[in-house]
Amino acid sequence: MNVTTARDAAVAGARGLALALMALIGSITLFTLAVVSIALVPIGVGVFTTPYVLKAVRAHAGQRRLLAAQWSDVQIPARYRPFPRDMRKGITGQVERCTLMLKDPGTWRDMQWMLVDMTAGAIVTLLAPSLILDGIFGLLLFAGLWIPIVDAAGTYWYSFVPVSSWGTAGLAALLSLVWLTVAVRFNPLLVRSHFKLTRAVLAPGHDRELEQRIDRLTETRHDALDSSAAELRRIERDLHDGAQARLVAMGMNLGTIEALIEKDPAQAKELLARARTSSAEALTELRDLVRGIHPPVLAERGLGDAVKALALRLPVEIDVDVELDGRVDAPVESAAYFAVSEALTNTVKHSGADRIWIDVSYAGGSLRIAVTDDGRGGASIGAGSGLSGIERRLGTFDGVLAVSSPAGGPTMVTMEIPCELS
């Protein structure tokens, strides 16, 4: 037994105790509140309490998902139906929110999980600290603790060993070494088993996951169509108000020049200079417009160099690390580029960061981009925020967005898009 293994067993025991307390206190409390609140829905009271209770239940389940990923590298997806963006206010909105949450299969998976968590889940995690504590207690018996115990209450049964003398205390010590050995070998597995049990209940089934993915893709497709229509209107407006207006003015100037070329050459020369200036400005506006649709550097040199070029134009120190062995499809590349651009714009505008780190990599069949800053934190995905726009853009390609932004920072925005490298 080396020091690292023993430390891992002790850490797993402490984590097991923490998980057991979460199960026996948190899950039991929230399950009871949820059942009572749902039971009060028919008389109207539960309509107002249930959404808040279920929100707490989801936060409780979300915390367990986070611990599963951090402590045992067990990924548990969260699948809840999104609320419509045009959710009504007041009592009508509260009734609608309650109804939507009760119809969500994710709500009932959470309820089932809390039942399992407070029973089988708690038992599994309690084994980890119990093995360590029982082993230590057996060694203490051999150190002389058996004497006052036996004097006060007679023979003490340590597991299946009756302790009443130094000899039997020695047998208890040998048994305690067995418990400690088992703890060293199995404590991390016990914690991991708890999280796998959690995943088995919380994670949606394959059919349900496919159904939810179809719903999500349908919604993001509608968002993409709306965004495309809005983008086309913006391009049309920019062309009409910008380059087109300049070209019309330039044409009128050329007509005037044609009339004045012989009568007043000096004024014709001045108008030619204005026409040249207007043509240069129109060309600049057209280039900016094209760059906004699809940057030339992205088409010519790929996502990595396009992100580096984007970073150079911002007034913040930015480190870009790119590890790509090929290129992704052009639509995915474009979506990733504009998602990074939007994330950087939000960071520069709102975070007050002095430095930003961008990591672009490909692993496990997904393009992964992480944008990290040392700003004030507090970012979240919500209606009207730039992050929600990024989420919709990525959702068109079945991508996901994750944001970690505690108050005080740092903030990490992680984007993943399933794709193939060429």
N, C-alpha and C positions, 0 to 999 in steps of 0.2 A: 504494500500500500504506500504510494507516494503522497507528497504533500498536496499536489494539485488535485489528485483524485479525492482525497479526504475533504479538501476545500469545496470541490464540486458537490460532494454529497451533503455537506453542511449547508451550502447555499440552496440546494434543492430542498432540503428539509425546511429551511426558513420560508422558501417560496411556497412549499406545500402547506405550511401553517397559515400563510397569508391567504392563499386560495381557499382553504377550508373556512377561514373566518368570513371571507367574502361570500362564500356559498351559504353558510349557516346564518349570517346576519343579513347581507344584502339581498340574496335571492329569496329567502323566506319572507323578508319584509316587503319587498317589491311585488312578489307573487301574491301575497295576501292583499295588499293595497289594490293591485290590478283586478283581482277577482271581485273584491267588494265594490270597486268603482264600476266595473262592467255590469255587475248585478243591479246597480242603481240607475243604469241607463234607461230602463222602461219608465221610471218615474221622473225622469228629466234631470236629476241631480248628476248622474254619471256622465251626461253629455258634456258637462263643463269640467269635470275632474279627470275623465278618462284620457283625453289627449295629453295632459300634463304627466299623468302617471306612466302612460306608455312611452312618452318621451324619456322619462327617467329610466324605464326598462331598457330602451334602446341604448341609452348612454352606458348602462351597466353591462349590456352585452358587448358594446363597442370597446369598453375597457378590457374585457376578457379577450377579445380579438387582438387588441394591441399587445397584451401580455403574452398571448400565444405566439405572436410573431417575434417579440423581443426575447422571450425566455427559452423557447423551444423551436423557433423557426417553423412554426405551424401556421400556415396561411388560412384564414377563415374569411371568406368573402361576405360582405354585407349587402343584402339584396332587399331593399325596401322600395315600394312604389313611390315615385316622386309626387309631390303635391302640384296641382296645376298652378301656373304662374298667375292666373287671374282669380286666385282664391278670394272669395267674398269676405267682408268684415262683419263684425257684430255677431249676434246670436246665430244668424243663418250660416255664417262662415264657421262658427264653432261646431254646429251640427254637422256640417259638411266634412270638417276635419276629423271629427270623431268617427263618422261613418267610413271615411276612406281608410283610417287607421285600423278599424275593426275588420274591414274587408281585405286588408293586406295580409297575404300568407306569411310574410315576415313577422308580423305580430304574434301569430299563433306558434311559429317556430320558437320565438323568444319565450313564450309561456311554457312550451314543452321543455325547452332547455332549462329553465329555472327549476322545474320539477326534478329533472335529472341531476342538476347541479347541487341541489340541496340534499340529495340522497346518495346516489352512486358517485357523483363527482366529489362530494365532500369526503366520502369514505376513502377513495383512492388517494386524495391529497393528504388526509390525516395519517395514512400509513408512513409517509416520508418522515415527518417529525417524530412520530411514535417510535419508529425503529431506533432513531438516534437517542431519544430520551430514555427509552427502555434499556438500551445498551449502557448508557452512562449510569443509570440507576443500579444496574447489576454490578458494575465496578465499584460503586459506592457501598453496596452491601458487603462486598469483599473487603473494603477498606475499614469496616467496623460498624457501618450503619445498621447491620442486622441486629446488633446487641440491644440497643434501646427499643427497637421494633418488637423483637421477640419477648423482651422483658415486659413490654406493655400489653401485647396482644397474643402472645404465644407464637407458634410456628407461622412463618410468613411464606406464602406461595409466590414464588417468582416464576411466572408462566407455569410450567409443570414441575418445577423443582421446589420441594419443601425446604425452606431455609431455617435451620435451628441450631447450627453449629458452624465452626470455621470450615469444616469439610464441605458441608452443603453450601456455604457461602462461596467456596471455591468453585463448586459446580455451577452456581449461578453466574459467577464471573466468566466461566468458559462459555456459558450460554449467551451472556451479554456480548462477548466477542463475536459470536455467530451473528447476533442481531446487527452489530456494527458493520460486520463484513457484508451482510445483506444490504444494509443501508448504502454503503459505499458503491456496491454494484448496481443496485436497482433504484435508488432515489431519483436520479435524473430521468430514468425510464418511467417512474410513477408519475412525475410531473408531466412528462410528454404524453403519457397515456391519458391523463386528465384532459389535456388540450385536444387530443385526437377524439376523445369522447364528446367534447364540446363541439368540435367540427362536425362530427357525425349528426348531431342534432340541429345545430345552427345553420349549417350550409344547406342551401336548397338542393333538391334532387336534380338529376340530369334533365328530366323533362321540364321541371319548373324553371331551371336555369336557362334552358333554351327559350322557353316562353318569355321570360323576362328580358333576355337579350333581344328577342324579336321586337318586344314592346319598346325597348330602349332605342333600337336601331330605327324603328318606325318614327319615334318622336324626334330623334336627332336628324333623320332625313327631312322631316318637315321643317325643322329649324334650319337645316342647310339650304333648303329651297327658299325659305324666307330670307336668309342671309344673302343668298345669291341674287335674289330679286332686289334687295336693298342695295347690294354692291353695284348691280347694273344701273340702278337709278342714280347712284352717286357718280358713276363714270359718265353717264349721260349728262348729268348736271355740270360736272367739271368740264366736259368737252364744250357744252353749250355756253357756259359762263366764262370759260377761260380761253382755250386755244381757238375755238370757233369764233368767238368775238374778236380776237386779235386778227385772225385771218380775214374776217369780213372787213375790219378796219383797214387792214393792209391792202385789200383789193380796192377799196374806195380811194385810198391814197394813190395807188397806181393809176387809177382812172384820172384823178386830178393831175398827176404828173404827166400823163399822156397829153392832156389839154394844155399844160403849161410849158412843155418841153421846148417849144419854139418861142412863145410869148415872154416867159419869165424863167430863164434857165436857172437863175440863182434860187428862186423859190422851189423849182422842181428838184434841184439838188438837195435842198433841205428836206423836202418830203421824201426823197429817196433814202436819206439817212434815217428818218423816222421809220420807214418801211423796213429797212434792214434791222433796226432795233426790235420792231414788233415781231419780225420773223424769228429772231434769236430767242425772244421771250416765249413765243409760241412753241418753239422747238424744246425749250427747257421745260415748259409745262407738260408737253407730251411725254418727254422722257421721265419726268417725275410720276406721271400717271401710269406709264407702262411699268415703272419700277414698283409702284404700289400694287399692280396686278400680279406681276411675276418678276422679281428682281433678276436681271441678266446674270449676275454672279451665281445665283442659285442654279440656273439652267446650265451654265458653263462649267462650274467648278464644284457643285454639290453643296449639301447642307452644311458640312463642317466649315468650309471657307465662307459661305454666306453668313453663318452665325458670327464668325470672326470679324467679317466686314461690318456687320450690324453693331457689334460691340465697340468698334473703333469710332463710331459716330456718336456715342453716348458720353455725357460728361461725368462718368463715374469709372473708377478703376475696375476693370473686368478681366478675370482670368478664364480662358476658354480651353477646355481639355476635350479633345475629340478622339475617339477610338472606334473608327468605322473601317471595315475591310472592304467595303463596297458602297453602292448607292441603293437607296430604296426607290420605289416607284414615284414618279413625278407628283401625283396628287398627294401622296403621304408626305413627301418632301416639302411640298408647298404648305400643307397644313401644319407640319412641325415648325417650319420657319416662322410663319405668322403667329403661331402659338408662343414661340420664344419671344418674338417681337412684342407681343401684347404683355407677356409676363415682365419683360424688361421695362416696358413703358410704365406699368403699374408700380414696379419697384422704384424706379427713379422718381416717379411722381409722388408716391405716398409713404415710402419706407424710411426716408432719410438715411439710407445706407451710404457708407463710405467705400464699400467694396462688394463686388458680386462675383460669384463663381458659377460657371456653366460647365456641366459635364454631359457630353453626348456619347452614348455607347450603344452597343447592340448585343443582346444576350437572350437566350431562351426564346427566340422567335419574335422578339419585340424590340423596337427602337425605344431607348430610354433616355430621357433628358431631365436633368436636375438643375434648377436655378436656385442658388442659395445666396442670401445676403445677410449682412450684419446690422440690419436696420432695427426699427423699434418693434416689429412684430405686430400681432393682432390681425393679420390678414385672414379672410374666410371666404368661402364660396357662398355667395348669396345673390339674390335677385338684384340685377342692376350693376353688379360688380364686373370688372374685367375678367375675373377668374371664372365666372359663370359662362362668359362668352368663350373662353378657352375650353371649358368642359364641353360645351356644345360642339365646338369645332372638332375636338378629338373624338367625340361620340359618333361623328359621322363615319369614322373608320374603326369603330368598336374600341377606341382608346379610352384610357382612364386618366383622371387627374387626382392627385393627392396633395394636400397642403398641410404642412406642420408649421405653425406660427404662434408660439406662446407669446404672451405679453412680455415685452422687453427683448424679443428676438432670441435667436436668429430665425429667419423664415426660410423654409425649403419648399419649393414647388416642384413636384415630380410628375412627369408626363410619360406615359407608356402607350405605344401604338403597335398592335400586332402587325407584322409585315415580314417580307423576305428581302434579303440583300441580293442585288444583282452581282 
